[in-house]
Amino acid sequence: TGTSGTGAPHPRTATASEAGEPETGPPSGDTVTALDEPLPDQVAAALDAGGTAVHRPELGSLVAAVPADADARERAGTAVAAVDDEAVRLRSAVKARDGFFTTFCISPYSRHLARWCARRGLTPNQVTTASLITALIAAACAATGTRGGYVAAGALLLLSFVLDCTDGQLARYSLQYSTMGAWLDATFDRAKEYAYYAGLALGAARGGDDVWALALAAMVLQTCRHVVDFAFNEANADSTAAHATGKAVVGTPTTALSSRLDSVGWTVWVRRMIVLPIGERWAMIAVLTALTTPRTVFCALLVGCAFAACYTTAGRVLRSVTREAVRTGRAARALADLADSGPLAEGTARLLRRPVRRLPGASPFLAAFLGGAAVVATASFAPLDSVWPVLAAVLYVLTSGLAVARPLGGALDWLVPPVFRAAEYGTVLVLAARSEVNGALPAAFGLVAAVAYHHYDTVYRIRGGSGAPPGWLVRSVGGHEGRTLVVTALTAVLVTGRTGLPLALTALAAAVALVVLAESIRFWVSSGAPAVHDEGEPA
């Protein structure tokens, strides 16, 4: 008998490692007999000797044995019987790596809630839905604009996060995994947070404070942070170290520093906290909502997320420029899909592909950055009813095509998708804020939310191994450059009217949301592709 080490132990399950006896290494002679060591260890030793890495999981309190005689069998049986399977199962329901707040303030009791749900036949999807409903009620409380509403909103947001942790722990505890569950968990997290932003903005408006620009800025910053995470991970998921002067490049100064910091236990938690993962972020939002004002909440959120974005992005840039690596074609394809280029950029790329390939020093990142900076700067300073913002948007179309005219395999090319996101979202934010038209900013918030859903959905599909959304979907919603051009042109034409711009932005948001939601739901319900949660451990 034995106990499984897979994270969901069951009694009377066979295992394959040794406990209570000295570890064995590769064979010391030409021949190893069955009497010297068990057959599984012989196989592992042979694989090690042949250069194949063998995974040896940490058993913790579990017991695994290959008894060779009756006494050994009796000792192994006694050891297995002494293991508290339920305690191990409950402990294994919690993720091994999580944020400080989640690990020490939520998981100690949420896992017991997960067991309570399992014993009453509740499913992870039901708990996920309950978390969403709780967060929406919290947003509605915040929208009242009263102190009592803010206190209730903060408390309900924390309860929503407890349920958000519980659904995953329930799935691991009861082994109820599903594609639909993973997709719902990932999608609802973003819906909950951004709906809460909207609730805070509505509540502030009831009190005479217009913070829609701050709410939209928080959503833009948070989404761009996630795109940085996704793009960097995709670019380096299967890259191989390059060779310089015959020696493989095995590390960088930043990875060496990270390793040294990891040796000091408390620095791991500090680095996990300062990047404001979802637990710390939601706790900060909830507490500040209950104690302060929506404007204070958004200002603190923007400062914290901006610092976290600079910290993580700077480290990744340093790693990229100091480590010579060769990226695969799959990584370049994933980055191109994350770029979300529409028909205008794709057409420009086809025209420029041949001349661009003759310029070995051409940088896709530099082209994307210059075009994005130009369109945002022009939207920020040029008269909105002039031709200059539209011309800048046309230039953005050209630079976007130039950026994707060659494979995104350079050291900093993983920054191309985040630059595109920042350019599109930032342009919409600046134009709506500068228009000073009543209702333009809430409409812009809805538009960015719909487009952000499309971009998150693209990430989930790529990370799940099912590829990017179909080409017709990207073309039908215009691509990032097409939407930027349309919003810029609509602003130039309608900025002088009272209702024209908000109506146009609302209609565009509804059209994008309808198309991307319908295709996304169809895909995840019918495809069976594995979904991957978007917010991992960025530290």
C-alpha positions, 0 to 999 in steps of 0.5 A: 500500500502507499499514498499518492503524491499527485496533490490529491492523495487516496488510500490504497494507491501504489507509488514509486519512490523510496522512503526510510532508506538511503537515496540511490544514485546512478549505478556504480558498476556495469550491472545492477541486480534487482536485489541491489535496488528496486526496479523503479530506481534502476529505471530512474538511474538509467535515465539519469545516466543517459542524460534524461532529467527525472522528476522526483516530487517532494513527498512531504508528509506522504509515504512511498515505499517499495518493500523488499520483505515482510518486515519492510511491508509492515513498516510501510503499512504502519507509516501509511496508516499514520498519514492523515489523508484528509489533512493532506488533501485539504492542504493540497487544495491550496496553490503552492505559490500565491501572494502574501495576502492570499496565503496568510489571510485568505487560504487558512480558512477558505480551504475549509469553506471549499471542503464545506462546499464539496460536502454539500455537492456544490461545484466550482462553477457555482462558487465562481458564479457566486463570486461574480454576483457578490462583486456585482452587488459590491459595485452596486453598493459603491454606486450609491455614493454613500458612506454606508454603501462604500463600507458594504462595497469593501466588505463584499469585495473581500467576500467575493475574493474569498469565494474566488479563492474557494472555487479553485481550492474546491476544484483541487479538493474534489478533482472537478476540473473543467475548461468552462470552469477555468475560462469562467474563473479567468473571465469573471476576475476581470469583469468583477474588477472593472465593474467595481471600477465603474461602480466607484465612478458612479458613486463618486458622480453622485457626490459631485466628483467626476472620476471616470477618467481615473477609472478608465486610466486604472483599467488601461494600466491594469490591462497593459500590465497583464499584456506585458506579463503575457507577451514576455512569457510567450516570447520566452516560454520555449526560447533557447540560450544562444551561443557566444564564443562557443559557450552557452549563455546560462544566465543574466545579472538580473537572474543572478540577483533574483536567485540571491534574493530568493535565498533570503526568505522574506524578500520573496514575499516582499517582491510578491507584494510590491507587484500588487497581485490580485489579492493585495490589489483587491484588499487595498481597494476594499479597505480604501473604499470603506475608509476614504473616497473613490478618488483616493482609491483610484489615485492609490491604485494608479500609483501602486500599479504604475510602480509595479508595472515599472518594476516588472517591466524594467526587470524583463527588459534588462533580462531581454537585453542581457541574455542572448536567446533564440526565439522559436517560430511559435513564439513569434507567431504568438506575439503576432497574434497578441498584436491584434493587427487588423486589415489596415496593418496587415495590408501595410505589412504585406506591402512593406515586407520585402523592403523591411527584410532588407534592413537588418537593423529595423526594429519592430519595437521601435516602429511600434513605439514611435507610432504609438507615442505619436498618436497619443501625443497628438491626441493629447495636445492637438485641437480635437476638431483639426486634421492632426489627430486623424493624420497621426492615426494614419501614421499609426496605421503605417508604423503598425504595419511596419512593426509586424512586417517581419517576425517578432523575434528580436530581444525587445519585440515582446514589447510590441503588443503592450505598446499597441494596447497602450496606444489604442487604450491611451488614445481613447482615454485622452480623446474622451477626457479632452472632449469634455462632452458629457457621457464621453468618458463612461462610453469610452470606459465601455469601449475599452472594456469590450476591446480588453475582453477581446484581448484577454480572450486572445491570451487565453486561447494562445496559452491554452494551446488552441491558437488565436481567434479566427481571422474573420473576428479580428478583421470584423472588429478592425484590429487595434489600428483600425479602431484607433483610426475610427475613434480619432475620426469620430472625435474630430467630427462629433466633438462639437456636439453634445450627444454625438460622440457618446452615442458613437462610442457606445454603439462601437462598444456594443458592436465590438462586445456583441461580436467578440462575446458571441464568438468567445462563448461559442468557442469555449463552450464547444472547443474543449480547449484548456483554459489558463488563468491570466494572473499568475505570479508576476514577481 
